[in-house]
């Protein structure tokens, strides 16, 4: 957001409900709720005199990229979207992350046991962040201290079922930038490829080597130039 502001864009960065400094149940991340939060952010931006109501865009990373795609598809007020490192089909995403029969059995049992507990008691058990999304150890330094590590298993069930691929065609003809690390060990590049295959006109896919899932935080000049060029072409100041 600082880079975008330096270029002259009005930016708002917000925490989803239950995350960071926002109110809400902690560790309960449900796609439809986060899409609603993104729409509320647009509501707020539209109250500001320094925001052109015809020139609002979303920028999202990882899960936020997928939410940005769905939120754009469902909200005509949003005129462009940049989605970095997102996914298209939830089942495929988590099959990639839990990539042995033993890991997949453990992951699916966690969800099945959670569903049984919820049916019996009305409450979901909790799980560690890395039991849901097992980020490799060499990349965990990108997850800062205030981040949530204790999640409801309902989050795992909702993530597995979430398919922004079903929304992406409705972004068109608005500009969509999909950008992904070619070797992404958190979210496979196939996630952005799934979205691109279902996207309509004005969609572009960029795959970059030599960067990781957290490329927007690396200060990589190639990423900066690609995003700047795309913005100048599709969403100029």
C-alpha positions in Angstrom: 0.0 0.0 0.0 2.9 2.4 0.7 4.2 1.8 -2.8 0.8 2.5 -4.4 0.5 5.7 -2.2 3.9 6.8 -3.3 2.7 6.5 -6.9 -0.2 8.8 -6.1 -3.1 6.3 -5.5 -5.4 6.8 -2.5 -5.0 3.5 -0.5 -6.9 1.9 2.3 -5.4 -1.2 4.0 -7.8 -3.0 6.5 -7.9 -6.1 8.7 -10.7 -8.6 8.0 -13.1 -9.2 10.9 -11.4 -11.3 13.7 -8.0 -10.3 12.4 -5.4 -7.7 13.5 -7.1 -4.8 15.2 -10.6 -5.5 13.8 -13.4 -6.8 16.0 -15.0 -10.2 15.6 -14.4 -13.8 16.6 -10.7 -14.6 16.5 -9.5 -17.2 14.1 -12.8 -17.5 12.2 -12.1 -16.8 8.6 -15.0 -17.4 6.3 -14.9 -16.4 2.6 -18.4 -14.9 2.4 -17.8 -12.8 5.5 -14.4 -11.5 4.2 -16.0 -10.7 0.8 -18.6 -8.7 2.7 -15.8 -6.9 4.6 -14.2 -6.0 1.3 -17.5 -4.5 0.1 -17.7 -2.5 3.4 -14.3 -1.1 2.6 -15.6 0.2 -0.7 -18.6 1.7 1.2 -16.1 3.7 3.3 -13.9 4.8 0.4 -17.0 6.2 -1.3 -17.5 8.6 1.6 -14.2 10.3 1.0 -13.9 13.4 -1.2 -10.5 12.4 -2.4 -11.7 9.1 -3.9 -13.1 8.9 -7.5 -16.1 6.6 -7.2 -15.5 5.4 -10.8 -11.9 4.4 -10.1 -11.8 1.9 -7.2 -9.7 -1.2 -7.3 -8.9 -4.1 -5.0 -5.4 -5.5 -4.4 -5.1 -8.7 -2.5 -2.4 -11.3 -1.7 -2.8 -15.0 -1.0 -6.2 -15.7 0.5 -6.8 -12.0 0.1 -6.2 -12.3 -3.6 -9.0 -14.9 -3.9 -11.3 -12.7 -1.9 -10.4 -9.7 -4.0 -11.4 -11.7 -7.2 -14.7 -12.8 -5.7 -15.5 -9.4 -4.2 -14.8 -7.7 -7.6 -17.0 -10.2 -9.4 -19.9 -9.4 -7.1 -19.5 -5.6 -6.9 -19.8 -3.4 -10.0 -18.4 -0.5 -8.1 -14.9 -2.0 -8.3 -13.2 -1.3 -11.6 -10.0 -3.4 -11.5 -8.3 -6.0 -9.4 -4.7 -7.2 -8.7 -4.6 -10.7 -7.3 -1.2 -12.0 -6.2 -0.7 -15.6 -5.2 -4.3 -16.6 -4.9 -6.1 -19.8 -5.6 -9.0 -21.0 -7.8 -10.3 -24.4 -6.6 -10.1 -24.9 -2.8 -9.9 -28.7 -3.0 -6.9 -28.5 -5.4 -5.1 -26.0 -3.2 -5.3 -28.1 -0.1 -4.4 -31.3 -2.0 -1.2 -29.6 -3.0 -0.5 -28.5 0.5 -1.2 -31.8 2.2 0.5 -33.7 -0.5 0.9 -37.3 0.8 -1.8 -39.8 1.6 -0.9 -39.5 5.3 -1.0 -35.7 5.3 -4.3 -35.6 3.4 -5.9 -38.2 5.7 -4.8 -36.1 8.7 -6.2 -32.9 7.2 -9.5 -34.4 6.1 -10.0 -36.1 9.5 -9.4 -32.8 11.2 -12.3 -31.4 9.2 -14.6 -34.4 9.6 -14.0 -34.6 13.3 -14.7 -30.9 13.5 -18.0 -31.3 11.7 -19.0 -34.1 14.0 -18.2 -32.0 17.1 -20.2 -29.1 15.7 -23.2 -31.3 15.0 -23.0 -32.8 18.5 -22.2 -29.6 20.5 -22.7 -26.6 18.3 -19.0 -25.6 18.7 -16.0 -26.2 16.4 -12.6 -27.4 17.7 -9.5 -25.3 17.1 -6.4 -25.9 15.0 -3.0 -24.3 14.6 -2.5 -22.1 11.5 0.1 -24.5 10.0 -2.2 -27.5 10.4 -4.5 -25.8 7.9 -1.9 -24.0 5.7 1.5 -25.6 6.3 3.8 -22.8 5.3 7.4 -24.1 4.9 9.7 -23.2 7.8 12.0 -21.0 5.7 9.1 -18.7 4.8 7.5 -18.5 8.2 9.4 -15.3 9.0 7.0 -13.5 6.7 4.2 -14.2 9.2 4.5 -11.4 11.7 3.9 -11.5 15.5 0.4 -10.0 15.6 -0.9 -12.7 13.1 -3.4 -15.2 14.3 -2.2 -18.8 14.8 -5.2 -20.4 16.5 -8.1 -21.0 14.1 -11.5 -22.6 14.2 -11.6 -25.8 12.2 -14.7 -24.2 10.5 -12.1 -22.1 8.7 -10.4 -25.2 7.3 -13.7 -26.5 6.1 -14.7 -23.2 4.5 -11.3 -22.8 2.8 -11.5 -26.3 1.3 -15.0 -25.5 -0.2 -14.1 -22.0 -1.4 -13.8 -21.8 -5.2 -13.3 -18.2 -6.5 -12.9 -19.9 -9.9 -16.7 -19.8 -9.9 -16.6 -16.0 -9.7 -13.8 -14.9 -11.8 -15.6 -14.8 -15.2 -17.8 -12.1 -13.8 -14.8 -9.7 -13.3 -14.7 -9.3 -17.1 -14.5 -6.9 -18.9 -12.9 -5.1 -16.0 -9.0 -5.5 -15.8 -7.7 -8.4 -13.8 -4.0 -8.9 -13.0 -3.0 -12.3 -11.8 0.6 -12.5 -10.6 2.2 -15.5 -9.0 5.6 -17.0 -8.1 6.3 -19.8 -10.5 7.7 -21.9 -7.6 5.3 -21.0 -4.8 5.5 -23.3 -1.8 2.5 -21.8 0.0 -0.1 -21.5 -2.8 0.7 -23.3 -6.1 0.9 -21.3 -9.2 -1.8 -23.5 -10.6 -4.2 -21.5 -8.5 -3.7 -18.4 -10.6 -3.7 -20.5 -13.7 -7.1 -21.9 -12.7 -8.4 -18.4 -12.3 -6.9 -17.3 -15.6 -8.4 -20.2 -17.6 -11.9 -19.1 -16.4 -11.4 -15.4 -16.6 -12.8 -13.3 -19.5 -11.4 -10.4 -21.4 -8.9 -8.0 -19.8 -7.3 -10.7 -17.7 -3.5 -11.1 -17.6 -1.4 -13.7 -15.9 2.3 -13.1 -14.8 4.4 -16.0 -13.5 7.8 -15.0 -12.1 10.8 -17.1 -11.2 13.2 -16.1 -8.4 10.5 -14.8 -6.0 8.3 -16.5 -3.4 4.8 -16.3 -2.2 5.4 -13.0 -0.3 6.8 -11.2 -3.4 4.9 -7.9 -2.6 7.0 -7.6 0.5 10.4 -8.3 -1.1 11.1 -5.0 -2.9 11.8 -7.0 -6.0 12.2 -4.5 -8.8 10.7 -6.8 -11.5 7.5 -7.1 -9.5 7.4 -3.3 -9.0 7.9 -2.6 -12.7 5.3 -5.2 -13.8 2.7 -3.8 -11.4 3.5 -0.2 -12.3 3.3 -0.9 -16.0 0.0 -2.7 -15.6 -1.5 0.1 -13.6 -0.3 2.7 -16.2 -2.0 0.7 -18.9 -5.3 -0.3 -17.3 -5.8 2.0 -14.3 -3.7 5.1 -14.8 -3.7 8.0 -12.5 
